[in-house]
Amino acid sequence: MDQVVERPAGLDVHKAQVTACVRVPGQDGGPREEVREFKTTVRELLGLRDWLVGLGVTHVAMEEGVSSSV
């Protein structure tokens, strides 16, 4: 059985910033997508948390940005 998550978020995590994309139900019944960037300071990460909670996000998937130095 497939499960549809109504309020998911995706996070692209890097050293200096996190890009977050949230999909929530829109006023017209279809999905509404919103993207925001947050710095990786404590204050900004707490802001990310508050934003996700405020939108009622129930599931989060993360991708870590990896860079290599030569």
N, CA, C and O atoms as a Tinker XYZ file with bonds, in Angstrom:
   280  protein
     1  N      0.844000   -1.169000    0.000000    73     2
     2  CA     0.000000    0.000000    0.000000    64     1     3
     3  C      0.896000    1.242000    0.000000    63     2     4     5
     4  O      1.843000    1.336000    0.781000    81     3
     5  N      0.585000    2.191000   -0.887000    73     3     6
     6  CA     1.326000    3.442000   -0.945000    64     5     7
     7  C      0.782000    4.416000    0.090000    63     6     8     9
     8  O     -0.421000    4.458000    0.350000    81     7
     9  N      1.673000    5.192000    0.670000    73     7    10
    10  CA     1.276000    6.216000    1.628000    64     9    11
    11  C      1.659000    7.576000    1.060000    63    10    12    13
    12  O      2.790000    7.764000    0.612000    81    11
    13  N      0.736000    8.515000    1.075000    73    11    14
    14  CA     0.997000    9.865000    0.617000    64    13    15
    15  C      1.181000   10.753000    1.840000    63    14    16    17
    16  O      0.321000   10.807000    2.719000    81    15
    17  N      2.310000   11.446000    1.882000    73    15    18
    18  CA     2.589000   12.363000    2.984000    64    17    19
    19  C      2.071000   13.734000    2.572000    63    18    20    21
    20  O      2.504000   14.287000    1.561000    81    19
    21  N      1.157000   14.277000    3.344000    73    19    22
    22  CA     0.501000   15.527000    2.990000    64    21    23
    23  C      1.384000   16.757000    3.222000    63    22    24    25
    24  O      1.253000   17.757000    2.515000    81    23
    25  N      2.280000   16.686000    4.207000    73    23    26
    26  CA     3.107000   17.856000    4.562000    64    25    27
    27  C      4.573000   17.460000    4.712000    63    26    28    29
    28  O      5.088000   17.409000    5.829000    81    27
    29  N      5.256000   17.177000    3.589000    73    27    30
    30  CA     6.674000   16.807000    3.647000    64    29    31
    31  C      7.590000   18.013000    3.482000    63    30    32    33
    32  O      7.178000   19.072000    3.008000    81    31
    33  N      8.840000   17.823000    3.886000    73    31    34
    34  CA     9.882000   18.821000    3.655000    64    33    35
    35  C     11.141000   18.108000    3.208000    63    34    36    37
    36  O     11.414000   16.985000    3.633000    81    35
    37  N     11.900000   18.756000    2.355000    73    35    38
    38  CA    13.206000   18.265000    1.930000    64    37    39
    39  C     14.253000   19.290000    2.307000    63    38    40    41
    40  O     14.063000   20.485000    2.082000    81    39
    41  N     15.363000   18.832000    2.884000    73    39    42
    42  CA    16.437000   19.730000    3.292000    64    41    43
    43  C     17.712000   19.369000    2.549000    63    42    44    45
    44  O     18.099000   18.201000    2.501000    81    43
    45  N     18.365000   20.369000    1.971000    73    43    46
    46  CA    19.674000   20.202000    1.356000    64    45    47
    47  C     20.660000   20.891000    2.296000    63    46    48    49
    48  O     20.697000   22.119000    2.384000    81    47
    49  N     21.451000   20.091000    2.991000    73    47    50
    50  CA    22.290000   20.587000    4.084000    64    49    51
    51  C     23.724000   20.788000    3.608000    63    50    52    53
    52  O     24.347000   19.874000    3.067000    81    51
    53  N     24.236000   21.994000    3.817000    73    51    54
    54  CA    25.620000   22.320000    3.500000    64    53    55
    55  C     26.273000   22.916000    4.745000    63    54    56    57
    56  O     25.616000   23.105000    5.769000    81    55
    57  N     27.549000   23.206000    4.650000    73    55    58
    58  CA    28.283000   23.721000    5.810000    64    57    59
    59  C     27.736000   25.066000    6.282000    63    58    60    61
    60  O     27.582000   25.276000    7.486000    81    59
    61  N     27.442000   25.977000    5.361000    73    59    62
    62  CA    27.045000   27.331000    5.739000    64    61    63
    63  C     25.562000   27.610000    5.608000    63    62    64    65
    64  O     25.082000   28.627000    6.107000    81    63
    65  N     24.815000   26.715000    4.936000    73    63    66
    66  CA    23.393000   26.979000    4.745000    64    65    67
    67  C     22.601000   25.691000    4.564000    63    66    68    69
    68  O     23.136000   24.644000    4.200000    81    67
    69  N     21.315000   25.810000    4.831000    73    67    70
    70  CA    20.358000   24.727000    4.593000    64    69    71
    71  C     19.266000   25.303000    3.693000    63    70    72    73
    72  O     18.679000   26.340000    4.000000    81    71
    73  N     19.001000   24.622000    2.584000    73    71    74
    74  CA    17.889000   25.006000    1.728000    64    73    75
    75  C     16.745000   24.050000    2.028000    63    74    76    77
    76  O     16.913000   22.832000    1.982000    81    75
    77  N     15.583000   24.611000    2.336000    73    75    78
    78  CA    14.427000   23.808000    2.722000    64    77    79
    79  C     13.289000   24.020000    1.719000    63    78    80    81
    80  O     12.986000   25.148000    1.331000    81    79
    81  N     12.676000   22.924000    1.315000    73    79    82
    82  CA    11.521000   22.971000    0.437000    64    81    83
    83  C     10.379000   22.244000    1.140000    63    82    84    85
    84  O     10.528000   21.100000    1.568000    81    83
    85  N      9.243000   22.918000    1.252000    73    83    86
    86  CA     8.076000   22.349000    1.934000    64    85    87
    87  C      6.922000   22.298000    0.948000    63    86    88    89
    88  O      6.719000   23.227000    0.166000    81    87
    89  N      6.171000   21.213000    0.991000    73    87    90
    90  CA     4.955000   21.095000    0.185000    64    89    91
    91  C      3.784000   20.878000    1.135000    63    90    92    93
    92  O      3.741000   19.899000    1.880000    81    91
    93  N      2.839000   21.806000    1.093000    73    91    94
    94  CA     1.652000   21.746000    1.947000    64    93    95
    95  C      0.418000   21.968000    1.083000    63    94    96    97
    96  O      0.535000   22.472000   -0.035000    81    95
    97  N     -0.765000   21.601000    1.578000    73    95    98
    98  CA    -1.984000   21.841000    0.809000    64    97    99
    99  C     -2.218000   23.342000    0.611000    63    98   100   101
   100  O     -2.104000   24.126000    1.553000    81    99
   101  N     -2.543000   23.728000   -0.616000    73    99   102
   102  CA    -2.854000   25.117000   -0.909000    64   101   103
   103  C     -4.325000   25.410000   -0.710000    63   102   104   105
   104  O     -5.111000   24.502000   -0.442000    81   103
   105  N     -4.702000   26.668000   -0.839000    73   103   106
   106  CA    -6.092000   27.068000   -0.645000    64   105   107
   107  C     -7.015000   26.473000   -1.705000    63   106   108   109
   108  O     -8.204000   26.270000   -1.458000    81   107
   109  N     -6.458000   26.194000   -2.896000    73   107   110
   110  CA    -7.274000   25.628000   -3.971000    64   109   111
   111  C     -7.366000   24.106000   -3.898000    63   110   112   113
   112  O     -7.969000   23.478000   -4.768000    81   111
   113  N     -6.773000   23.513000   -2.870000    73   111   114
   114  CA    -6.811000   22.069000   -2.702000    64   113   115
   115  C     -5.601000   21.363000   -3.283000    63   114   116   117
   116  O     -5.312000   20.226000   -2.909000    81   115
   117  N     -4.893000   22.012000   -4.185000    73   115   118
   118  CA    -3.681000   21.438000   -4.753000    64   117   119
   119  C     -2.488000   21.738000   -3.868000    63   118   120   121
   120  O     -2.604000   22.498000   -2.907000    81   119
   121  N     -1.332000   21.144000   -4.184000    73   119   122
   122  CA    -0.150000   21.376000   -3.354000    64   121   123
   123  C      0.440000   22.767000   -3.581000    63   122   124   125
   124  O      0.419000   23.295000   -4.693000    81   123
   125  N      0.962000   23.339000   -2.513000    73   123   126
   126  CA     1.679000   24.617000   -2.562000    64   125   127
   127  C      3.099000   24.339000   -2.101000    63   126   128   129
   128  O      3.310000   23.694000   -1.073000    81   127
   129  N      4.063000   24.820000   -2.852000    73   127   130
   130  CA     5.468000   24.581000   -2.533000    64   129   131
   131  C      6.140000   25.888000   -2.140000    63   130   132   133
   132  O      5.919000   26.926000   -2.764000    81   131
   133  N      6.957000   25.826000   -1.106000    73   131   134
   134  CA     7.677000   27.007000   -0.636000    64   133   135
   135  C      9.120000   26.619000   -0.349000    63   134   136   137
   136  O      9.380000   25.590000    0.276000    81   135
   137  N     10.064000   27.448000   -0.808000    73   135   138
   138  CA    11.489000   27.184000   -0.610000    64   137   139
   139  C     12.099000   28.356000    0.154000    63   138   140   141
   140  O     11.839000   29.519000   -0.156000    81   139
   141  N     12.910000   28.032000    1.152000    73   139   142
   142  CA    13.621000   29.061000    1.934000    64   141   143
   143  C     15.034000   28.580000    2.223000    63   142   144   145
   144  O     15.309000   27.380000    2.240000    81   143
   145  N     15.928000   29.543000    2.450000    73   143   146
   146  CA    17.301000   29.229000    2.835000    64   145   147
   147  C     17.559000   29.730000    4.248000    63   146   148   149
   148  O     17.094000   30.801000    4.638000    81   147
   149  N     18.303000   28.942000    5.002000    73   147   150
   150  CA    18.651000   29.276000    6.375000    64   149   151
   151  C     20.148000   29.091000    6.554000    63   150   152   153
   152  O     20.720000   28.133000    6.033000    81   151
   153  N     20.790000   29.994000    7.284000    73   151   154
   154  CA    22.195000   29.815000    7.634000    64   153   155
   155  C     22.290000   28.729000    8.701000    63   154   156   157
   156  O     21.277000   28.330000    9.275000    81   155
   157  N     23.484000   28.259000    8.964000    73   155   158
   158  CA    23.652000   27.165000    9.930000    64   157   159
   159  C     24.018000   27.662000   11.328000    63   158   160   161
   160  O     24.652000   26.942000   12.099000    81   159
   161  N     23.620000   28.881000   11.650000    73   159   162
   162  CA    23.787000   29.372000   13.019000    64   161   163
   163  C     22.651000   28.795000   13.876000    63   162   164   165
   164  O     21.625000   28.361000   13.352000    81   163
   165  N     22.845000   28.797000   15.164000    73   163   166
   166  CA    21.804000   28.283000   16.063000    64   165   167
   167  C     20.498000   29.043000   15.861000    63   166   168   169
   168  O     19.433000   28.435000   15.757000    81   167
   169  N     20.577000   30.355000   15.806000    73   167   170
   170  CA    19.373000   31.187000   15.642000    64   169   171
   171  C     18.623000   30.828000   14.355000    63   170   172   173
   172  O     17.401000   30.680000   14.368000    81   171
   173  N     19.354000   30.690000   13.245000    73   171   174
   174  CA    18.720000   30.366000   11.960000    64   173   175
   175  C     18.139000   28.946000   11.965000    63   174   176   177
   176  O     17.052000   28.722000   11.433000    81   175
   177  N     18.853000   27.995000   12.558000    73   175   178
   178  CA    18.337000   26.620000   12.606000    64   177   179
   179  C     17.086000   26.523000   13.477000    63   178   180   181
   180  O     16.174000   25.755000   13.174000    81   179
   181  N     17.046000   27.299000   14.551000    73   179   182
   182  CA    15.824000   27.352000   15.357000    64   181   183
   183  C     14.687000   27.987000   14.552000    63   182   184   185
   184  O     13.527000   27.600000   14.699000    81   183
   185  N     15.018000   28.951000   13.712000    73   183   186
   186  CA    14.030000   29.542000   12.822000    64   185   187
   187  C     13.510000   28.528000   11.819000    63   186   188   189
   188  O     12.317000   28.508000   11.516000    81   187
   189  N     14.398000   27.687000   11.300000    73   187   190
   190  CA    13.989000   26.599000   10.399000    64   189   191
   191  C     13.022000   25.668000   11.107000    63   190   192   193
   192  O     11.977000   25.308000   10.565000    81   191
   193  N     13.378000   25.287000   12.312000    73   191   194
   194  CA    12.494000   24.416000   13.092000    64   193   195
   195  C     11.118000   25.043000   13.283000    63   194   196   197
   196  O     10.098000   24.388000   13.073000    81   195
   197  N     11.092000   26.303000   13.677000    73   195   198
   198  CA     9.823000   26.986000   13.908000    64   197   199
   199  C      8.995000   27.078000   12.626000    63   198   200   201
   200  O      7.774000   26.928000   12.667000    81   199
   201  N      9.645000   27.323000   11.495000    73   199   202
   202  CA     8.962000   27.402000   10.206000    64   201   203
   203  C      8.324000   26.060000    9.851000    63   202   204   205
   204  O      7.169000   26.008000    9.427000    81   203
   205  N      9.088000   24.967000   10.029000    73   203   206
   206  CA     8.566000   23.635000    9.725000    64   205   207
   207  C      7.387000   23.274000   10.632000    63   206   208   209
   208  O      6.371000   22.758000   10.165000    81   207
   209  N      7.531000   23.548000   11.919000    73   207   210
   210  CA     6.453000   23.260000   12.877000    64   209   211
   211  C      5.223000   24.110000   12.548000    63   210   212   213
   212  O      4.096000   23.615000   12.581000    81   211
   213  N      5.438000   25.374000   12.233000    73   211   214
   214  CA     4.338000   26.271000   11.917000    64   213   215
   215  C      3.544000   25.841000   10.694000    63   214   216   217
   216  O      2.343000   26.098000   10.607000    81   215
   217  N      4.212000   25.187000    9.746000    73   215   218
   218  CA     3.529000   24.685000    8.551000    64   217   219
   219  C      2.951000   23.288000    8.760000    63   218   220   221
   220  O      2.300000   22.748000    7.865000    81   219
   221  N      3.180000   22.701000    9.926000    73   219   222
   222  CA     2.630000   21.380000   10.219000    64   221   223
   223  C      3.341000   20.243000    9.505000    63   222   224   225
   224  O      2.741000   19.199000    9.251000    81   223
   225  N      4.626000   20.436000    9.175000    73   223   226
   226  CA     5.396000   19.396000    8.484000    64   225   227
   227  C      5.502000   18.166000    9.381000    63   226   228   229
   228  O      5.811000   18.267000   10.569000    81   227
   229  N      5.237000   16.994000    8.780000    73   227   230
   230  CA     5.260000   15.747000    9.546000    64   229   231
   231  C      6.437000   14.842000    9.195000    63   230   232   233
   232  O      6.818000   13.988000    9.995000    81   231
   233  N      7.025000   15.021000    7.994000    73   231   234
   234  CA     8.138000   14.175000    7.553000    64   233   235
   235  C      9.200000   15.062000    6.890000    63   234   236   237
   236  O      8.880000   15.979000    6.134000    81   235
   237  N     10.478000   14.763000    7.195000    73   235   238
   238  CA    11.581000   15.520000    6.614000    64   237   239
   239  C     12.603000   14.544000    6.046000    63   238   240   241
   240  O     12.976000   13.567000    6.695000    81   239
   241  N     13.051000   14.824000    4.823000    73   239   242
   242  CA    14.145000   14.070000    4.204000    64   241   243
   243  C     15.306000   15.032000    4.030000    63   242   244   245
   244  O     15.108000   16.197000    3.682000    81   243
   245  N     16.540000   14.538000    4.276000    73   243   246
   246  CA    17.715000   15.405000    4.192000    64   245   247
   247  C     18.708000   14.840000    3.191000    63   246   248   249
   248  O     18.865000   13.629000    3.043000    81   247
   249  N     19.379000   15.776000    2.504000    73   247   250
   250  CA    20.498000   15.426000    1.642000    64   249   251
   251  C     21.674000   16.270000    2.104000    63   250   252   253
   252  O     21.558000   17.487000    2.243000    81   251
   253  N     22.796000   15.625000    2.337000    73   251   254
   254  CA    23.974000   16.350000    2.800000    64   253   255
   255  C     24.825000   16.722000    1.605000    63   254   256   257
   256  O     25.162000   15.880000    0.773000    81   255
   257  N     25.168000   18.009000    1.533000    73   255   258
   258  CA    26.073000   18.468000    0.480000    64   257   259
   259  C     27.483000   18.089000    0.877000    63   258   260   261
   260  O     27.949000   18.450000    1.958000    81   259
   261  N     28.163000   17.363000    0.006000    73   259   262
   262  CA    29.529000   16.917000    0.304000    64   261   263
   263  C     30.475000   17.598000   -0.666000    63   262   264   265
   264  O     30.266000   17.577000   -1.879000    81   263
   265  N     31.513000   18.198000   -0.118000    73   263   266
   266  CA    32.543000   18.759000   -0.979000    64   265   267
   267  C     33.867000   18.170000   -0.563000    63   266   268   269
   268  O     34.111000   17.916000    0.617000    81   267
   269  N     34.707000   17.958000   -1.532000    73   267   270
   270  CA    36.023000   17.393000   -1.209000    64   269   271
   271  C     37.082000   18.418000   -1.543000    63   270   272   273
   272  O     36.954000   19.181000   -2.501000    81   271
   273  N     38.114000   18.425000   -0.752000    73   271   274
   274  CA    39.243000   19.312000   -1.043000    64   273   275
   275  C     40.402000   18.464000   -1.516000    63   274   276   277
   276  O     40.646000   17.367000   -1.013000    81   275
   277  N     41.103000   18.995000   -2.486000    73   275   278
   278  CA    42.229000   18.244000   -3.068000    64   277   279
   279  C     43.524000   18.797000   -2.573000    63   278   280
   280  O     44.588000   18.304000   -2.945000    81   279
